[in-house]
Amino acid sequence: MILKDKEAYSGTDERGYYGHKQEQDVAFHLRREFGDSEQVRIIDDLVIEHGEERAQIDHLVIHPYGFIIIESKSIVGEVQVNAEGEWSRSYKGNWTGMPSPIRQAELQKDLLHALLSNNLARLLGKLLGIQTKLGGRDWQTLCAVSSTVILHREKMPKNVADKVVKTEFVAGKVKEIIGNGVSAFIKVKPRFTLLELENLGSFLLEHAATHQAGTEKVEQKPEAQTPSQSPDTAPVSEPAPQSYAVTPEPAPAETLVDTAAPTEKLLTCKQCGEADNLSGMYGQYGYYVRCATCNTNTSMKQPPCPACGWKSVKVSKDGPSYTAACRKCDRQYLVYRQAVGKA
C-alpha cells in the first residue's frame, strides 16, 4: 500500500531533475510490487523531526517485522567502497570521494527509531497490560543506485555490498528482506498487527504534514563548469536530454490567499451535497472532510492549478483554514475553513 507517493519534479536545475528522477524510478518499482499489499506500507519523501534533528527519508517501507529505509542516489560512472566503508566514484575517468549513502540512511534510521519510541502509547498496543516496545524489530537500510552505474562489488565489504542495489532490483531486495520474517515468525519474533501498521503509517503522515512546510529537500545547484575547472567539480548526473529545458517564470509580486468566497460553501459532501455540517480531518490519503449528515468522507485533494494548470497542488492546514498552494506558480486559495465550534 502506498501511503505517500513521489510527487512530480518542480525544480529548475538539471542536477536536481536527475536526482528526483532516480527517486521516482525507485518509487515506481516499489509501487508496482507493493501497491496492493495490506502488509507493506510505503512512504516516499518522508520528513521527520525529533529533538533538534531533522531528516528526509527517500523511501520508507513499513512491514510486519520492522522497517526498511532506502536512500536513492543518481550516480553515473563507477562506484567503489573500501574496507573502511568509504565511498568513491568516477566521472570521465577521474575518481573523487563521496558521502556514504548507507551511513546517511543509518542516521535517518536512528532518528526514526527515536521519534517512534517517544510516541509508543499511540502507536502500539499493550501485552498483559504492559506497553509494547520496538525491541526485536527488524531495522534495515538500503541504497538504490542508478541502473547505469558500474559497481565494483568484489572490492566492497560484504555488509556494504549486501545493502547496495540497482533500481530495477530494489523491490526484489525488499521482498527478500521481508520474506526473512517467516523464520522470525517461527521464532516468535515481535510482529506488528494490521492496526499497528495503520497507526504507524497515519502517525508518520500526520507528523510529516506538520513539518513538511518549508522543508522540501534542498537541491544544491551546481555552478556552471568552465574549461579551467578540475574534473572533481564535474556534475555527477547524466547530461539533460535536449528536450528538457526549464524557463523560470517571473515570481508574482505578492502571493495572496483568496478568501472572498463564503467559507462554508467552499467544499460540499460528495454524497449528499451538505456544506455546513462538515468536519476537517486527516488520514492516510491526506486532508478530507467528514459529513455529519451522511457520514461520508470527501477528499480535499485538488485538481490542477486554476492559474497555470500544474498538477502538483498541495493542501495544508493553518488553524481552522485549509489552503491549497501550487508548487509551480505559488498561487494559493482557500479550500475549506472549519466553522467555529466544530472539531
N, C-alpha and C positions, 0 to 999 in steps of 0.2 A: 504494500500500500504506500503510495506516495503522499506524504503529508505536506510537503512543500517542494515544488519543482524549481528547476533553474529557470530564471527569467531571461528575456531577450536582452541582448547587449545594447547599452545606451550610451557608451562612451564614444570618444572621437579618435583615439590613438590606435595604431596598428598592433602594438605590443599587447595592449590590453585586450584587443579583439581576439588574438590567438590564445591568450590565457583563458579568456572566457569561453572560447570555442572548445578548448580541451575539457573544461568543466562540463559544458553542455554534452559533449560526447560521452563522458563517464555517466552523467545523469541519464542519458538515453539508454545505455546498456543496463543500468540498474532498474530503470522503469520497465523495460521490456521483460526483464526476468522476474521482478518482484511487484509489479504494478497491481496485480490482483491478489496478492498474498495478505492474509489476515495476521499471519505470524511474524511478518517482517515489515517494519515501518522505516521509510526513507525520508530524511530531511536534507535538502540541498541548501547551501548558503545559510547555515545556522550561526547567528550571532549570539554569543553568551557572555555574561559578565558576572564576576563574583569577586567580592572584596574590591581591590584596586586593579584587578586584572580583567582584560577583555580579549576575546579571541573570535575568529571566524572560521568555522569548520566547513570545508568544501562540501563534504558528504558525510552524513551520519546514518549508520544502519543500526536500528534497534531490533533485536531478535530475542526469542525466549530465554536465551542463556547469557545475554550481555549486549555489548556494543562494539561496533567497528567504526573507527574514524579513518576516513580516506582523504588524503591530500593529493590534489591533482597538480601536475606540472607539465607545462608545454615546453618541451626541450627538443632541439634538433641536434644532429651530430652524434657524439658518443658520450657515454657516462661510465665512470669508474668510481669505485669506492674502496679505500684502502683498509687495512686491518684495524685502524682506529675508528672506522666509521665515517671518515672524512670524504666528502663527495667532490668530484671534479668533472668537468665536461669540456668537450672540444667544440670549436667553431672555426670552420675553414682550416682545420689542422692545428689550431692554437688551443692549448689547454689552460683553463682557469678554474679556480676553486669556486664552490657554490655552497650555500647553507644546506644542511641535511633536511630533506622533507620529512624523513622518518622522525627526526628529533622534534621538528615543528609539530607533527601530529601527536607525539607523546606529550608535549606541553599542553596541547589542546585537550588531550585525554585527562590529564591531571586536573585541569580547571573544570572540565565537565564533571568529573568524579566529585570534586569539592562542592560544586553547585548542587548536584543531586543529593549528596549526603546531607546538605543543610536543609533539605526540603522533604525528607523521607516520609514524614507524617501524612503528607497529602498525596504521596505517590505510591507507596507500597502498603500492603495490608499487614496485619498482625498475626503471629503464630502463638497460640496459647496465651494470648493477651500481651505478648512481647512484640515490640516494633521490629519488623523485618529490616535487615541491613543490606548493604550492597556487597558484603563479603562473599567470596566464592563466585562472583560473576566473571564472565569472560570479557576482558578488555583487549581488543586487538587494534593495531594500526597498520595501514597500507599506504603505499604511494603508487598512484596511477600515472604513468608517463605516456607521452605521445607514442603512437604506433610506429612512427618512422625512426625513433631513436635506436641506436645500437648499444646494447647493454653488455658490458664485459662481466658476465655473471661468474665466470671462473675465477676472477680476482676479487670478488666481493666476499665479505664474511657471510657465512650461511644465514645468520639471523637477520642480515640485511637483504640478501638475495631472496629470501622467502617472503619478504614484505613488499618487494618491488614487482609491479605487474603492468603490462601494457594495456591500453584502454580496452581493447576488444576481449580481454580475458578477465577483466575486473569482476564481472558478475559471477563467472565461474569460480573465482577465488573466494568471493564472499559466500557462495553456496557451499564450497568446500569447508570453510570455517564453521558455518552454521551446522553443517552436517556432522561435524565432530561433537555436536551437542547430544547426539544419540547415545554415545558412550557416557556422556555426563549424566544423562537421564538414568541410565542403568546404575551409575554410581551414586544416585540420589543427590546430584548437584542441584543447587537452587535454580528455580525456573520462574520467569515472570508469567503471571496469568494474563489472559486477554484484557482484563480490566486494568491491570498494572501497565501493560503495554499502551493502552489507551490513555491512562493517566500520564505516563512519561511523555508521550507524544504531544498531548494537549498542553502540558506544563511548559515544555520547551518552545512550542509555537507561541504561547502567550508571553513567555519570557523574551523571546526574540522580537516580538512585535513591540514590546515595551522599549527595547534597547536598540532597535534597528535604525530608527530615525537618525540621520546624520552619521551613521557608522558604516556606510557601504564601503566595501574593500577599496582602498586607495591604490590605484594602479600607477606605478611610477613611470612617468612619460620620459622615454629616453631622449637625450639631446641628439640633435642631428649629427651624424658622423661625418667627419671630414677626412680627406686622404691622409692627414697627419696623425689621426688618432690611432692608438695601438689596437691590435686585434682583440685585446681583453675587453674593450668597451663596445665591441660589436653587439648588436641585438641578438638574442638567442632564439627569437621567433622566426618562423618561415617568412619570406617576403610576402607582402599582401598581394592578392590577385589584382589584376588591373581593374577589374570591375568594382573593387572595394575602394571607395573614396567617400569620405565624410566631410561635408562642408558645414561647419558650425553655424547655426542660426543666431542672429543677434539676440541677446537676452532682453526680455521686456523691461521697460523702465521700472515697473513696480509689479510685484505679484500680489494679486488681490483675491480674496475668497468671496465668491458671490453668495451673499446671504439674503438677497432681496426676496426670494420666494418664501411663501408661508412654510415654515419648517415642518409643521405637522403633515403637510401634503407632499413632501419630497419623496417619500417611499411608501408603497402600499403593499399589503399582503397579496402574494401571487395567487392565493386560493380564493379569498372572499372579497378582496379589494379594500379591507379595513385600513384606515390611515391613522387613526387616533390611538387605538388600543394596542400599541406595539412596544416591545422592549428590546433594546440593543443588547446583543450577545456576542461571544467569541467562541469559535470552535476550531476543529482541525482544518477546516477549509477557509478560515478567515472570519471576518465580521458578518453578522446577519441579524435580522430582527425576528422575534417570535411573536406571533399573533395570539393575543389572549382570547380572541373570539372563536377561532377555529383551531388553535394550537399548531398552526403551520409555520415552518421556518422559511424565510425569504432572504436569499443571499444579498449582500451589499456589493458583490463583485460588479465592476463597472465595464461597460462597453468601451471601444476605443475612444481616445480623447476627442471631444467635440471640436477642439480648436485645430489640432494638427493630424488627427487620425491615428496617433501612435497607440499601440496595443497595451503597452505597459503602464497601466494606471493603478496606483496603489491607494488603498483606503487606510487611514489612520484615525485614531481616537484622541481627542483632547477634551477632557471633561465630558460634558453631555453631547458634544458635537463630533460627528464622523465626517471626515473630509477626504475627498479624492484629489490626488495630485498626479499630474502627468510627469513621467520621468524624463521626457524629452523637452517639452516647451515650458514646464513649470506651471502650467495652468492649474488652478485649484478651484474647487467648487464644493459646496456643502451637499452631502448625500443624505444625511439624517441627523436630526437633533432630538435627543431624548427629552420628552416632556417632563416638567417638574413633578416630582413625586413618584416617577417610575423607577424601577430597579435598574 
